[in-house]
Amino acid sequence: GGGPLGTLSYMPPEALSARPTYSEAGDLYAFGVMTNEVLLQESPYRGVPDSIVHSEVVGGTRPPLFDDHDGYVGNAEAVDQLRDAVQRQW
């Protein structure tokens, strides 16, 4: 038995459904969340109760996307490409 397996903040909506499914698409979703976390330098849904994270993910809400280049050292175009890739994975 048991419910979904994984870390809630990185789990795709289909893994949180009443009949969870797992696929490569879910892995891409989790990779997108982790990539965004690296860009933001902040954990997704930090400080948000699990019950709210669950309902937001299932409802289609995603963590805020990185879009601010202020203070970011690196190639702004590459960062924009990463952000766009993250958004496509969601």
Residue frames relative to the residue before (quaternion, step in Angstrom):
aa qw qx qy qz dx dy dz
G 1.0000 0.0000 0.0000 0.0000 0.00 0.00 0.00
G 0.4060 0.7329 -0.5055 0.2062 3.48 -1.02 -0.87
G 0.4884 -0.6680 0.4905 0.2732 3.49 -1.33 0.30
P 0.8061 -0.2568 0.2000 0.4942 3.52 -1.24 -0.47
L 0.2958 -0.7458 0.5743 0.1627 3.54 -1.19 0.65
G 0.6019 0.5557 -0.4206 0.3898 3.58 -0.85 0.96
T 0.5760 -0.5471 0.4681 0.3870 3.50 -1.37 -0.10
L 0.5398 -0.7013 0.3608 0.2943 3.54 -0.47 1.27
S 0.6933 0.5082 -0.2985 0.4147 3.61 0.76 -0.95
Y 0.7358 0.3989 -0.2179 0.5021 3.59 1.19 -0.46
M 0.5353 0.6604 -0.3877 0.3564 3.57 1.28 -0.11
P 0.4404 -0.6896 0.5064 0.2721 3.58 -1.01 0.81
P 0.6792 -0.5120 0.3311 0.4086 3.59 -1.16 0.50
E 0.6679 0.5243 -0.3230 0.4179 3.61 0.91 -0.86
A 0.6429 0.5094 -0.3282 0.4685 3.59 1.17 -0.44
L 0.6932 0.4589 -0.2654 0.4884 3.58 1.28 -0.28
S 0.4710 0.6827 -0.4413 0.3426 3.55 1.25 0.10
A 0.6988 -0.4498 0.3416 0.4389 3.57 -1.31 0.13
R 0.7486 0.1889 -0.1192 0.6242 3.58 1.20 -0.61
P 0.1895 -0.8449 0.4883 0.1086 3.57 0.29 1.25
T 0.0962 -0.7628 0.6374 0.0516 3.52 -1.14 0.79
Y 0.1806 -0.7731 0.6023 0.0840 3.55 -1.16 0.63
S 0.1138 0.7912 -0.5896 0.1162 3.57 -0.91 0.92
E 0.7021 -0.4178 0.3503 0.4580 3.54 -1.33 -0.04
A 0.5895 0.5736 -0.3673 0.4343 3.59 1.07 -0.66
G 0.6445 0.5135 -0.3142 0.4714 3.58 1.04 -0.75
D 0.6202 0.5266 -0.3348 0.4753 3.57 1.09 -0.69
L 0.6473 0.5094 -0.3155 0.4711 3.58 1.00 -0.80
Y 0.6055 0.5459 -0.3447 0.4653 3.57 1.05 -0.76
A 0.6800 0.4857 -0.2859 0.4690 3.60 0.83 -1.01
F 0.6323 0.5193 -0.3301 0.4707 3.59 1.01 -0.78
G 0.6316 0.5309 -0.3243 0.4627 3.59 1.04 -0.75
V 0.6424 0.5097 -0.3178 0.4759 3.58 0.98 -0.84
M 0.6765 0.4873 -0.2971 0.4654 3.59 0.93 -0.88
T 0.6325 0.5213 -0.3345 0.4651 3.61 0.98 -0.78
N 0.6535 0.5032 -0.3065 0.4751 3.56 0.95 -0.86
E 0.6127 0.5510 -0.3382 0.4544 3.58 1.06 -0.77
V 0.6438 0.5137 -0.3181 0.4695 3.59 0.98 -0.85
L 0.6795 0.4907 -0.2949 0.4589 3.59 0.90 -0.90
L 0.7119 0.4376 -0.2497 0.4892 3.59 0.97 -0.87
Q 0.2218 -0.7822 0.5276 0.2463 3.55 1.20 -0.66
E 0.6359 0.4428 -0.3393 0.5333 3.51 1.04 0.97
S 0.5149 -0.6469 0.4708 0.3077 3.56 -1.02 0.84
P 0.5106 -0.6369 0.4707 0.3349 3.59 -1.04 0.69
Y 0.8544 0.1039 -0.1046 0.4983 3.55 -1.06 0.82
R 0.1894 0.8115 -0.5314 0.1521 3.60 1.11 0.57
G 0.8370 0.1725 -0.1617 0.4936 3.55 -0.84 1.07
V 0.5754 0.5738 -0.3822 0.4400 3.59 1.27 -0.01
P 0.4946 -0.6697 0.4596 0.3091 3.62 -0.80 0.95
D 0.6302 -0.5775 0.3780 0.3557 3.58 -1.08 0.79
S 0.6448 0.5346 -0.3406 0.4272 3.60 0.92 -0.81
I 0.6659 0.4770 -0.2983 0.4899 3.59 1.06 -0.70
V 0.6041 0.5384 -0.3551 0.4680 3.60 1.01 -0.77
H 0.6441 0.5333 -0.3158 0.4483 3.57 0.88 -0.97
S 0.7199 0.4398 -0.2728 0.4624 3.60 0.71 -1.02
E 0.6388 0.5198 -0.3393 0.4545 3.63 1.03 -0.64
V 0.6621 0.4948 -0.3144 0.4668 3.60 0.89 -0.89
V 0.6704 0.4861 -0.2999 0.4737 3.59 0.86 -0.94
G 0.7000 0.4743 -0.2591 0.4668 3.58 1.08 -0.74
G 0.6171 -0.5958 0.3346 0.3903 3.60 1.25 0.00
T 0.5025 0.6323 -0.4400 0.3925 3.59 1.24 0.03
R 0.1462 -0.7845 0.5994 0.0630 3.56 -1.00 0.85
P 0.6137 -0.5218 0.4089 0.4287 3.60 -1.19 0.36
P 0.6175 -0.5369 0.3930 0.4196 3.62 -1.13 0.43
L 0.4109 -0.7049 0.5264 0.2392 3.55 -1.07 0.81
F 0.5215 -0.5955 0.5086 0.3388 3.52 -1.17 0.64
D 0.1588 0.8000 -0.5698 0.1008 3.59 -0.81 0.96
D 0.6128 0.5491 -0.3353 0.4589 3.57 1.26 0.19
H 0.2265 -0.8028 0.5412 0.1064 3.56 -0.61 1.13
D 0.4351 0.7051 -0.4653 0.3114 3.60 1.24 -0.12
G 0.8444 0.1393 -0.1254 0.5019 3.54 -0.79 1.03
Y 0.5663 0.5833 -0.4006 0.4226 3.58 1.25 -0.03
V 0.2275 -0.7712 0.5825 0.1192 3.53 -0.72 1.06
G 0.5813 0.5641 -0.4230 0.4062 3.56 -0.64 1.07
N 0.6920 -0.4633 0.3710 0.4109 3.49 -1.35 -0.13
A 0.3763 -0.7601 0.4861 0.2105 3.58 -0.41 1.25
E 0.6397 0.5251 -0.3361 0.4495 3.61 0.99 -0.74
A 0.6422 0.5133 -0.3198 0.4711 3.58 1.01 -0.80
V 0.6325 0.5234 -0.3261 0.4687 3.58 1.02 -0.80
D 0.6456 0.5122 -0.3210 0.4668 3.59 0.97 -0.83
Q 0.6483 0.5123 -0.3174 0.4653 3.59 1.00 -0.78
L 0.6334 0.5141 -0.3277 0.4766 3.59 1.03 -0.75
R 0.6477 0.5185 -0.3209 0.4568 3.58 0.91 -0.93
D 0.6654 0.4977 -0.3072 0.4639 3.59 0.92 -0.88
A 0.6292 0.5254 -0.3278 0.4697 3.60 1.03 -0.75
V 0.6195 0.5348 -0.3321 0.4689 3.58 1.02 -0.83
Q 0.6785 0.5009 -0.3015 0.4448 3.56 0.82 -0.97
R 0.6388 0.5168 -0.3311 0.4639 3.62 1.02 -0.71
Q 0.6538 0.5227 -0.3147 0.4475 3.60 1.08 -0.68
W 0.6589 0.4895 -0.3091 0.4804 3.57 1.20 -0.39
